[in-house]
Amino acid sequence: MAYNHAKEELIFANHWAKLRDEYVQAGMSEDAIQAMYEFDRSVFNSNRTYKEHTVRLVTEDDAEDEDELAYAQELLKNNFIAFAVFDSYMGTGKYDWIETIENESLVCALRALSAEDLELLTLYVFADLTQCEIARNLGVSQPYIVKKIKKIKKILEKWL
């Protein structure tokens, strides 16, 4: 189930109200109590950050309830690219990576690009080359590569 900060904050506040009373009755100084509270608060905040940014990936078989399953499915849907793993071997063709894209508009836009633009995009994105390295590979200048990347970006933005 998703982390409920308001609920956890209330539990923490109630727990600390009881602890504060116990510490006062035990004769602890207010400074010592405050130091312990600040430490516990930092641990609480650290745990909150972890819980808010971590989700257990579940299937229908191991979900504790429908809410947990729905939350996990929504998270996967909205953050698919973060969970996706792309095999470095895409197939037999140089541009087979296009076929792995699920956004049909983007696929159409990529197919509309020239072979030169696709080559540049492939080197830039998948080969992870710098603009200077791409320029050397293609036998052109680095400013030319900058212009081509801007042009490709404009073309793709029109389709999206």
C-alpha positions, 0 to 999 in steps of 0.5 A: 500500500502507498505511504500515508505521510499524514498517518505516519506523522500522527503516529510519530507525534503520539509516540513522541508525546508519550516519550516526552512525558516518560522522559520528563518523569524520569528527570531528563533535562529539556535539552536532552529530550529535545536532542533525542527528539531531533534525532528521532525526527531525522530518522523519521524523515529519512525513513519517510523519504525512503518509503515515498520513493520506494515501492514494492513491485507486485503482481496480482498473486502477491499484492496485499490488496487492490490498492497496492496493486493499482498503485504499483501498476500506475507507477509502472505505467507512468515511469515505464522508461525508468524500469525498462531494460533495452538489450544492446542487440536490437536485431539485424538492422541498424535502425531496429531500435525504432521498432521498440518505441511504443509511441506511434507518433514518435515512430512516424516522426522517426521514419520520416527522417532521412538516413543521414538524420537517423544515422546521426541520431543513432550515434548520438543516442545509442552509441553515446558519442559526443558531437565532436566524435560524431562530426569526425565519424561523418566527416563534417564539422561540429557546428554542422552536427549542432544544426542537424540535432536542432533540426531533428529536434524540431521535426520530432517536436512537430509530430509529438 
